[in-house]
Amino acid sequence: MDIFEFDFMRRAFLVGLLLALIIPCVGVVMVFKRMSMVGDALSHSSLAGVAVGLLFGFNPVLGAIGASLVAAMGIEAIRKRIPRYSEMAIAIVLSAGIGLAGVLSGFVQSAAGFSSFLFGSIVAITDLELGIVVTIATLVLLTFLLLYKELFYIAYDEQAARIAGVPVRAVNTLLTLLTAATVSIAARTVGALVVSSLMVVPAACAMTVAKSYRQTVTWSVVFGIFSMLAGLTLSYYARLRPGGTIVLVGIACLLLLQVGVRLAGWIRRRARRGIAVPETAEGGDSVAG
Amino acid sequence: MKHLLEVKNVRFGYGDRSLLQQVSFAIAPGEFIGVIGSNGTGKSTLLRLLLGELKPDDGTIRLLDRPVQEGGALPGVGYVPQQGLSAVRGFPATAEEIVLSGLYTSIGTIRPARARHRAEARHALARVGLADAARMPTGSMSGGQLQRVLLARVLVAHPRLLLLDEPMTGIDTDSADEMYRLLRSLTREEETAVLMVTHDLARAREELDRVFCLEYGILVEVEKEQLEHELQHRHRHPGINGIPLPETWDEEALHAIAPACGWPAPVNSVNRTSEGN
C-alpha cells in the first residue's frame, strides 16, 4: 500500500494505534464515573500550555502536559471541596483553561503552530513527540491493567470501594494524572477540540454491544482502534484533516450500531410474533402476523 | 460479650442545624437490630458517621474494636447503601463482576481475581438465590435481583457486621422474605451482627431483636410491642408524646424527656449488655 511508503504516515499509524489503545481505557472509567467532560477540560487547558511553550521556545507538547497536569490537580482539589457538585469542578477548570489559552494565544507569533493543536497534526510527529507518546502510552496501559479491578470498583461505587479498602484517593489522583498526560499527547496528534470525543465515543459504541464490564473495555479499544485506523486511511486518500475524520468515523460507527441494535430488536420481535401465529391459529383464533 | 459496634455520646449537625443530639448504643455479635424514624431524622447520616464518611462533632465510634477514622477502610464491615440500586443499574457489568469486587481485600491490590475467587462469588450469589445469574448483565435485572446482588457482594467477604440502609426498598414481598431469612440465618449461624435502617414497622416487630427509634436527634430503644402506637403518637404531636421539646438539648433534657414517653431510658451507655436478647 502506498500509504505506508512515507515515513510520516508509518509514524502516524504507530502513534494513532498507541493512542487508540489507551484513550478508550481511560475514557471508559471516566464515562462511568460520570466525568465524561474531564477530557474537554484537560484538553482545553493543555492549549494554555501549548501557548506557553510556543511563547518561551520549548516543545509545546511538554507545555501541554504541564498545563494538563495542573488542570487535573485543580479538578481534584475543587472536587474535594465541593463533592456534591463535583461536575462544577470540570466546568470551572474548562473555563479557566479556555480563558488562559485565549489570552496567551494572542501573544504567540506562529498562529499556524498554535492552531495545529486545535485539530491535531498527526502526520507531523517529531522524534521527541514519538518518544513521549510511546512512554506515556506504556505507562497508561500498564497502570490500567494493574489497577483494572480497583478502577472497576471505583467506577461503579466509590463509597463501597473505599470501605472495602481500595485506596480511592490515590487511585483517583493517579487516574487523573494519567488522563492529563494522555489528553495532552493526544491533543498534539488528533487535536485538543476532538480528543475528548475519542474518550467518550468508543465507550458509547461498546455499551451498545457489551454485556459485561470486561467486554465494554475490550469493545471500546476495538472501536477506538478501528476509528483511528479507518480515519487515518480515509483522511490520507480523501485529503481530509485526520483528527476530525477519526472522530467522524467513530460517530458513524455509533449511529450504525444504534440503528443495527434497533433493527435487530425489531426483527426479533417480528420473528417472535411469526412463531406465535400457528400456536394461536391452532386454538381457532386468527391473528394477523 | 464484646461489642462489634460502640457508639458513645455522638452529636452531629450540618452547619448550624443540629441533627443528632445524643446517640449512644452498642451492638453485640449475632444481634439483628433495626433503626426506624421519619424521613430526614438522620438515619442515613448515622450510618455515614458509622462508616467514617462524616466526623462526629462530639463523641466516639468504635467499629470492631477500632476507632472509626474519617475516609478509612473498614475491613470486616459490609455496607449496602440506600441508593445501591442506582449505582449498579445501568452499569455494564455482570452479577459475578459486581460480587467479585467484594473480594477486593482477599484478592489483594493489583492482583487479578483467580478461579477460586470466581467460585466464591458464585457461591455468594447462590446464597442469595441467584445461582444461575452469574453471567447475567445487571442492566437486565429487576430491583429485587439487583439488591440481592449487592447483598452477595457484601456477604462474599464474610463480614462480622452488616450495615444496611433500607435494603428492602423496591423489592417484592417474596424477595423480602428471602432476604430476611438469609439475614436471620447469618445472625444465628455465623454470629454476624446486622444493623438495618427500615421503614417497615410490621417486619421490624416480627424479625428484629431490638429496634431503635431516631427522632428529634435522640436515639431510644423502643419496645417492639408498642412500636407502631408510639410512632403514630409522636407524629401527631409537635413534641414527644405531647411533651414539648426543650429548646436546647443537653444530657439533662434528654433524660427528662425519655421517661415521659413511657419508653425505656435512652441507650446512652455503652456498658449496656445484650442480656435482653
Boltz contact constraints between the chains, C-beta under 6 A:
constraints:
  - contact:
      token1: [A, 146]
      token2: [B, 110]
      max_distance: 6.0
  - contact:
      token1: [A, 153]
      token2: [B, 101]
      max_distance: 6.0
  - contact:
      token1: [A, 156]
      token2: [B, 91]
      max_distance: 6.0
  - contact:
      token1: [A, 157]
      token2: [B, 87]
      max_distance: 6.0
  - contact:
      token1: [A, 163]
      token2: [B, 74]
      max_distance: 6.0
  - contact:
      token1: [A, 163]
      token2: [B, 79]
      max_distance: 6.0
  - contact:
      token1: [A, 164]
      token2: [B, 104]
      max_distance: 6.0
  - contact:
      token1: [A, 165]
      token2: [B, 73]
      max_distance: 6.0
  - contact:
      token1: [A, 165]
      token2: [B, 105]
      max_distance: 6.0
  - contact:
      token1: [A, 166]
      token2: [B, 104]
      max_distance: 6.0
  - contact:
      token1: [A, 207]
      token2: [B, 92]
      max_distance: 6.0
  - contact:
      token1: [A, 210]
      token2: [B, 92]
      max_distance: 6.0
  - contact:
      token1: [A, 211]
      token2: [B, 137]
      max_distance: 6.0
  - contact:
      token1: [A, 212]
      token2: [B, 94]
      max_distance: 6.0
  - contact:
      token1: [A, 212]
      token2: [B, 97]
      max_distance: 6.0
  - contact:
      token1: [A, 213]
      token2: [B, 92]
      max_distance: 6.0
  - contact:
      token1: [A, 213]
      token2: [B, 93]
      max_distance: 6.0
  - contact:
      token1: [A, 213]
      token2: [B, 97]
      max_distance: 6.0
  - contact:
      token1: [A, 216]
      token2: [B, 92]
      max_distance: 6.0
